[in-house]
Amino acid sequence: MRVFQHVSDIGDLHAALAEAQEVKQNRYAWEHLGHNKTALLIFFNNSLRTRLSTQKAAMNLGMNVIVLDVNQGAWKLETERGVIMDGDKSEHLLEAIPVMGSYCDIIGVRSFARFENRKDDYEELILNQFIQYSGRPVFFMESATVHPLQAFADLITIEEHKTCQRPKVVMTWAPHPKALPQAVPNSFAEWMLAADVDFVVTHPEGYELDPKFVSGAHVEYDQMKAFEGADFIYAKNWSCPGVTQPENYGKVLHDYHTMMGWTVDAAHMAVTNNAAFLHCLPVRRNMIVTDEVIESPRSLVIPEAANREISAQVVLKRMLENL
């Protein structure tokens, strides 16, 4: 595996899930793979779980780890071609990327959507430059459009806690005061559609996700109806994806005060099949989900976050095996 971006990159999901459990039982069984190998983790944006879990996963495999926070301690990077660099950006990504590649064996990159241009975001201009110019395997630690490490961890968590062969999994939009990217819901939809689950998406009109990620899912605009009989509830906010309204890409379409009925609370959970609650974290309490729900015994947000180490380790292990 040279690139980890989509669910298709992981191959057979049953094999990947079995490997995840094997890794979870003995995290240090493959330390020899990473001996004298270096992982470079590059962050254009803030991180807590991704940074810690991926560092830990690389260390479990015996790797050296270099972490670069582009916004602190590095030159400001120009990412566009053809510009006259007479501003505050001292280095171009086209020189920086091959230099970075010369110091490591595998590169992980985290770079959020900018919401300036939908076409640029959805073409993944920054991450694709790393793939093209680094000369190294590249894995996405969240990009403008996807967060595959999170979605893989989500699937591991569902597999561990499901009580029936084909659980009903509902991804629900929830209110938030800021415009958030679609990376997490895009990847969650992509991975759930590849898995053996009954997948439903619910959101207000205007928040329709890109069909290349959500095609084949049942979209239900009535949130309470969507929740009926659910085994897992995955809550996440996202801004307008701009599929049918390009001019609204990256915007919040409603004042969040008017959308608080979408907050996941006890009344919502009461119509489910005693569903487990999932969220990628960080979470805005009493906006995305109430205290009562996230603190309930059916909340899996901590085991879910812990599985980020496992998803990252499976990906890094496979990349090391193919160096």
Protein Blocks (a to p, Z undefined) as FASTA:
>chain_A
ZZdfbfmlnopfklmmmmmmmmmmommlmmmmmgoiacddddfbdcfklmmmmmmmmmmn
opacddddfkgopacddfbehiacfbfbfbdfklmmmmmmmmpmbdcdddddehlamklm
mnommlmmmmmmnopacddebifkbcfklmmmmmmmmmmmpcbfbdcddddddddfbdcd
fklmmmmmmmmmmmccdddddddehiaccfklmgoiacdfblklmmgopabdcdddddde
hlmmmmlgoiafbdfklmmmmpccfklmmmmghiacddebiadehklpcfklmmpmkbck
lmmmmmmmmmmmmmmmmmmmmZZ
